[in-house]
Amino acid sequence: MARGSGNTPFGGSTAVMGSGIDASISKSMSTTAPRPGLFIISDVRLYREGLVRSLSRQPTVTVIGAADTSPAAISEMSDHKPDVVILDVGGPGSFEFARSVNVNLPGVKIIAFAVSDVEHELLACAAAGFAGYVARDGSEADLIAAVENALRGELSVSPRMASLLFRQVATLSAQQLAPGEPSALTQRERQILALVGQGMSNKEIAREVRIGSATVKNHVHSILEKLQVRRRGEAAARFRMLQHTDSPRRYPATF
């Protein structure tokens, strides 16, 4: 892929070429009014150059650079300190690049463009830390709106996307609140839980395994916490249920 010459405003790794593109960026940077700086990232040269020309005409933003997703782009952005990175997610490696930007340039807002209207890609954008997105059929006005929203700490999404995000949050919450697994118990705790399931008291368990009653009580308390239940009977019932549904070797009843 062709690169800009060394005398471009953004160094040798800048992926814009020609006096027309350089002039567009220079014109965008010439204003004295403070405007958010945009850095455009795409592995498709035509996309980069088209966005530079288009966004350089916008009165509310300043285009300060453009590049592909090569490692040199991170260094270049570190030098120019953009407020917003506009990233084409249509190419391979774009989400990994976004994570690298978040690590190396914390605080920089990343806007995804050319996002497919499919659930896994929308969720991937959220997981990668994007501050906004524009779909493949989005307009220049949509992109500017996404930039402005991101700078305000806001995210404008469609009702479908909002529903998708809420479902994902609900799924993650359910996973976090799911009852604990007996596999989290120590060998001694599983042994004591099996005896609890046989109806033994703490004193009886202490005599059986030859430890103090206070130690048994501590083990039982730990078991209840790990299984996220309140009563001994609930813990024993959960243990028996999982013994029937899982491998006996995973949750042995005796030791």
C-alpha positions in Angstrom: 0.0 0.0 0.0 1.3 3.4 -0.9 2.3 5.8 1.8 2.6 9.5 2.2 5.9 11.1 1.6 8.1 12.2 4.5 7.1 15.8 4.1 3.4 15.2 4.8 2.0 16.7 8.0 1.8 13.2 9.6 5.1 11.5 8.8 6.0 8.5 6.6 3.3 6.1 8.0 0.5 8.4 7.1 -1.7 6.7 4.6 -2.9 9.7 2.7 -1.1 10.9 -0.5 -1.3 13.7 -3.0 -1.5 17.4 -2.8 -5.3 17.3 -2.7 -5.5 15.1 0.4 -2.6 17.0 2.2 -4.3 20.3 1.4 -7.6 19.0 2.8 -5.9 18.1 6.1 -3.9 21.3 6.2 -7.1 23.4 5.6 -8.9 21.4 8.3 -6.1 22.2 10.8 -5.7 25.8 9.9 -8.5 27.2 12.1 -7.6 28.8 15.4 -10.9 27.8 17.1 -10.5 24.7 19.3 -12.1 21.7 17.6 -11.8 18.0 18.3 -9.1 16.3 16.4 -10.0 13.2 14.4 -7.6 10.5 13.3 -8.9 8.2 10.6 -7.9 4.5 10.5 -8.7 2.2 7.6 -6.8 -0.4 5.6 -8.7 0.7 2.4 -6.9 3.8 1.0 -10.0 5.0 -0.9 -12.0 5.0 2.4 -9.2 7.0 4.2 -8.9 9.6 1.5 -12.6 9.9 1.0 -13.2 10.5 4.8 -10.3 13.0 4.9 -11.8 15.1 2.1 -15.3 14.8 3.5 -14.6 15.5 7.2 -12.2 18.3 6.4 -15.1 20.3 5.2 -16.9 20.0 8.5 -16.8 23.2 10.6 -16.9 21.4 13.9 -14.0 18.9 13.7 -10.3 18.9 12.6 -8.8 16.0 10.7 -5.2 15.6 12.1 -4.2 12.3 10.4 -5.0 9.1 8.7 -3.3 5.7 8.5 -3.9 2.0 8.2 -3.9 -0.5 11.1 -0.2 -1.1 11.1 1.6 -0.8 14.5 3.2 2.4 13.4 -0.2 4.1 13.5 -0.3 3.8 17.3 3.0 5.7 17.6 1.8 8.3 15.1 -1.5 8.8 17.0 0.5 9.1 20.3 2.4 12.0 18.7 -0.7 13.8 17.4 -3.0 13.1 20.4 -6.4 12.9 18.7 -9.6 13.3 20.6 -11.4 10.8 18.4 -10.2 7.8 16.3 -12.5 6.8 13.5 -11.9 3.2 12.8 -13.0 1.1 9.9 -14.0 -2.3 11.3 -14.6 -3.9 7.9 -11.1 -5.2 7.8 -9.4 -8.0 9.7 -7.7 -7.1 13.0 -9.7 -4.0 13.5 -11.0 -5.0 17.0 -7.5 -6.0 18.2 -6.3 -2.6 16.9 -9.1 -0.9 18.9 -8.0 -2.6 22.1 -4.4 -1.5 21.4 -5.6 2.1 21.1 -7.5 1.8 24.4 -4.3 0.5 26.1 -1.9 2.9 24.6 -4.1 6.0 24.3 -6.5 5.9 27.3 -9.2 8.5 27.1 -9.3 8.7 23.3 -12.8 8.0 22.0 -13.0 5.4 19.2 -15.8 5.4 16.7 -16.4 2.3 14.6 -17.7 2.8 11.0 -18.8 0.2 8.4 -20.4 -1.9 11.2 -22.5 -4.8 10.0 -26.0 -5.0 11.4 -25.4 -8.3 13.0 -25.5 -9.1 16.7 -22.0 -10.6 17.1 -20.3 -7.5 15.5 -22.4 -5.0 17.5 -21.5 -6.8 20.7 -17.8 -7.1 19.6 -17.8 -3.3 19.2 -19.1 -2.9 22.8 -16.6 -5.4 24.1 -13.7 -3.7 22.4 -14.5 -0.4 24.1 -15.8 1.6 21.2 -17.5 4.9 22.2 -19.9 4.8 19.2 -20.5 3.3 15.9 -21.9 4.0 12.4 -23.5 1.3 10.3 -22.5 0.5 6.8 -25.3 2.5 5.4 -24.7 5.5 7.7 -24.2 9.0 6.4 -21.6 11.6 7.0 -24.1 13.3 9.3 -24.4 10.1 11.3 -20.6 10.0 11.7 -20.4 13.5 13.0 -23.3 12.9 15.4 -21.5 9.8 16.7 -18.3 11.9 17.3 -20.2 14.6 19.1 -22.1 12.1 21.2 -18.9 10.3 22.2 -17.2 13.5 23.2 -20.2 14.2 25.5 -19.9 10.7 26.9 -23.2 9.6 25.2 -24.1 6.8 22.8 -26.9 7.0 20.3 -28.1 3.6 19.4 -31.1 2.1 17.6 -33.9 0.5 19.6 -32.7 -2.9 18.3 -29.2 -2.2 19.5 -30.5 -1.0 22.9 -32.5 -4.2 23.3 -29.5 -6.3 22.3 -27.2 -4.6 24.9 -29.8 -5.0 27.6 -30.2 -8.7 26.9 -26.4 -9.1 27.0 -26.2 -7.3 30.4 -29.0 -9.5 31.7 -27.1 -12.6 30.5 -23.9 -11.5 32.2 -25.7 -10.7 35.4 -27.4 -14.1 35.4 -24.1 -15.8 34.9 -22.6 -13.8 37.9 -25.6 -14.6 40.1 -25.7 -18.3 39.2 -25.3 -20.7 42.1 -21.7 -21.7 42.8 -20.3 -25.0 41.6 -19.1 -27.7 43.9 -15.9 -27.8 41.9 -14.9 -24.7 43.8 -14.9 -26.6 47.1 -11.8 -28.1 48.6 -11.4 -31.9 49.1 -12.2 -31.5 52.8 -15.2 -29.3 52.1 -16.6 -31.9 49.7 -16.1 -34.6 52.3 -17.9 -32.6 54.9 -20.7 -31.7 52.5 -21.3 -35.4 51.7 -21.6 -36.1 55.4 -24.0 -33.1 55.8 -26.0 -34.7 53.1 -26.3 -37.8 55.2 -27.9 -35.8 58.0 -24.9 -35.6 60.3 -24.6 -32.8 62.8 -21.3 -30.8 63.2 -20.3 -32.9 66.2 -21.0 -36.1 64.4 -19.0 -34.9 61.4 -16.1 -33.9 63.7 -16.0 -37.4 65.2 -16.2 -39.0 61.8 -13.3 -37.0 60.2 -11.4 -36.5 63.5 -11.3 -32.7 63.6 -12.7 -30.1 66.0 -16.4 -29.1 66.0 -15.3 -25.4 65.5 -13.3 -26.4 62.4 -16.3 -28.3 61.0 -18.4 -25.2 61.6 -15.9 -23.0 59.7 -15.9 -25.5 56.8 -19.7 -25.5 56.7 -19.8 -21.7 56.6 -17.3 -21.7 53.7 -19.4 -24.3 51.8 -22.5 -22.2 52.1 -20.7 -19.1 50.8 -19.2 -20.9 47.9 -22.5 -22.6 46.9 -24.3 -19.3 47.5 -27.0 -20.9 49.7 -28.1 -20.1 53.2 -28.9 -23.5 54.8 -27.1 -26.8 55.2 -30.0 -28.6 53.6 -29.9 -26.4 50.5 -26.2 -27.1 50.1 -26.7 -30.9 50.5 -29.6 -30.9 48.0 -27.6 -29.0 45.4 -24.7 -31.4 45.9 -26.9 -34.4 45.4 -28.6 -32.9 42.3 -25.2 -32.2 40.6 -24.0 -35.7 41.5 -26.9 -37.1 39.4 -26.2 -34.7 36.4 -22.4 -34.6 36.4 -19.6 -37.1 36.4 -19.3 -38.9 39.8 -15.5 -38.5 39.6 -16.0 -34.7 39.5 -18.0 -34.5 42.7 -17.1 -37.6 44.8 -19.3 -38.3 47.8 -16.7 -39.9 50.0 -12.9 -39.7 50.3 
